[in-house]
Amino acid sequence: MSDLSARFEAAMMPNYGLPPVALARGEGCRVWDVDGKAYLDLIGGIAVSALGHAHPALVAAVSAQVGTLAHTSNLFLHEPEVLLAERLLQLLGGDGRVFFTNSGTEANEAAYKLVRRHAGPDRTYVVAAEGSFHGRTMGALALTGKTSIREPFAPFGADVRFVTYGSEEALRAAVTEECAAVFLEPTQGEGGVVPAPEGYLAAARRICDETGAALVLDEIQSGIGRTGVWFQHQREGVRPDVITLAKGLGGGLPIGVCVGFGPYATAFGKGDHGSTFGGNPVSCAAALAVLDTIDKEGLLESVGTVGDLLAAGITRTGHPLVAGVRGSGLWRAMVLSEPKAAAVEAAARDAGFLVNAVQPDAVRLAPPLIITSEEAASFVAALPEILSKA
């Protein structure tokens, strides 16, 4: 580990700092570092590794595709991208159109361009939420309501107005007929797995309908079964004009999606946007394998069951450092009574569990969707000692 860490620091830009663990391999929900220590992976590559590690269905799909056709660019079409687009539209249940990207931030860049293209010059601004995270490229960063990562790169050349997340009153005051779009996460992921209050998304839908603004839902983290349904907005009965997806869809391979509905399905004209690697055949094959496996193995139901067991177990510890649990499905935040998330992350790592200190007082859990109740219980059993050590 020490030799690899030194090489990392010498070769890599310092924006990630020095990661504390160097991973060598994984199987199921477990990973092993270069020194042979095993960990239960409860962060899943930040809600990416939906099928865990080395899942046979994913390995087979990717191997077959890379041995057949690995890349085409957008100058040519191929069947995996069409199959995936059709499957996503079926799951979303709408008359939409799909644009493929390589990541979540690029999906949000596409969504931002899409709503600007449709809005025309009279709608001059967009609205986003304080505490939100939509990506780190300049357009997506302009929409991100985390001042600590946003302000060092200002100005952005975009009029983005931020409102208190969850406040219908603030949203109504901010959205007028000059607003092009409202960008919201159904649950704020990087903000600490903070779900929208009941009725908030429905209120946002009404406000957008009344003013003609587009409702854009960022389901980069919440989509693809993470909360126990295919897409979190479906639980709320709210239909967006544009939705963005990424992370869990590829099961570890890079892919992002921007889907537009109604007039937003065809707002882009030829040449308005593009991506050399977007819709790559290998990534599309991986995504199809992820969707098929979630369906065939009944993982949506399991996500709800195991997620509830995990949340209940954390609550039952009764440890004074645990103030509560937020989130749904296998996307939870253990809320702490003190800002000791980094210490909890380190203590969990020492005990053989990988978690994420997403906020100073919140520890994020986003394990693979295949995690078993027994594996979740092993973390709960170890948690009191982890918390006491922290």
Phi, psi and omega in degrees: 000316185296320179294317180293323178296318179296319178294321177301311182296328181283333187255336189256149172297153189275015186293336178266356191066199178255110179301144186281345183227139173251112184271143182248324182199168178210157176207124183063233180261011181245147176229158179234139178273178185292344177264002176094001179284138181263148178223146168275121186276105181252015176237340171055043179064034185063063176063028182259313189282072187300324181259017182073214186243136177058036178296131184304322181294321180289316179300315182295316182295315181292317180298315180296319183288318182292336177276357181248306181200113186266332184203145177230339195069180180271009176282344182223155177257162176213157188294320181304322180291324179291316178300317181292317178300316180297319182294317179296318179295324177296315180292326179280340175066044182214167179272064186253180173226153191244141169233127182265140176231189180258348188199173178291318180298323178290326176297320178287327173300315179297317180297320180295315177297320182299312182290327176293321180297319181284327188290324185078180189287343185280341177258107198257353184215167174233162181241137176221175187256144171298139181084359183282162173220121181237358178137177186244354172286163195297322178290312179294325178293326176299332180273353187272128185266028175255103188299329184296329179258344184272311190297326180298344184248006177290158002276165187247348182071025179219140178268099179243126182249124186262139180235162177296126180295129178094353181264109177296322181299314180294321180293316180298323180290331186272333188263117178236185179287359173262001181271131180278322186196157171244124178256123181221149166262133175300328169224130179284112185285296181291343175286352178119027183054066182252106181289150173294143176300154180303130179088353184291316180294322177296321176295319177299320178298315180297316182296319178293320178297320182291330185255347182085009176281155177276141172260114180252121178253123178270104178248037179304314180266324189279344184279176175061046171083000186301325183258007179101357170230163183302314181222135189298328182296337180294329177294331181272352181069028183247135180253122178279167170274328179218139175229143177242141183225160174186226176035260188298342184300318183272353179061019181128342175266148186286123175201145174220159184219137169242121180244127176250143179242159179057226181295339180282348177293329186236021182291329176283133171260175181303128179087357181289332181203163181190168178202120182301316184263351182299133183075024178306137184303322182290317178296321178294320177297319178297315181297319178297321178294321178298311182297317179298317183291318176303318181290307186294325183267005178061038187288336179299316178294318180296321178303315179295315183294307182292322178299318178293321177297319180297312181296316180295321179296319178297316180296321183291344179301328179065016182289139182297341179280344180268116179264343181162182179226132176247162172104188181211162180057222178260045177220093189230154170238124170276110184274131185257152179279348177223157181282068184239028183299321181297322178291323177295317178302315181293318180294322177295319179298317178299328181274358177095027178228134178259117177230179187225124175280085187284331174221162181305330182242022182216131178250121184271137174238121178215066185289168172306148182292348181270001183301141181266164177296327178293319178293318177298320180296328180295325176291315180301320180295325181276347190297316181305316179292322177299314181294320180294321177296321180292000000 
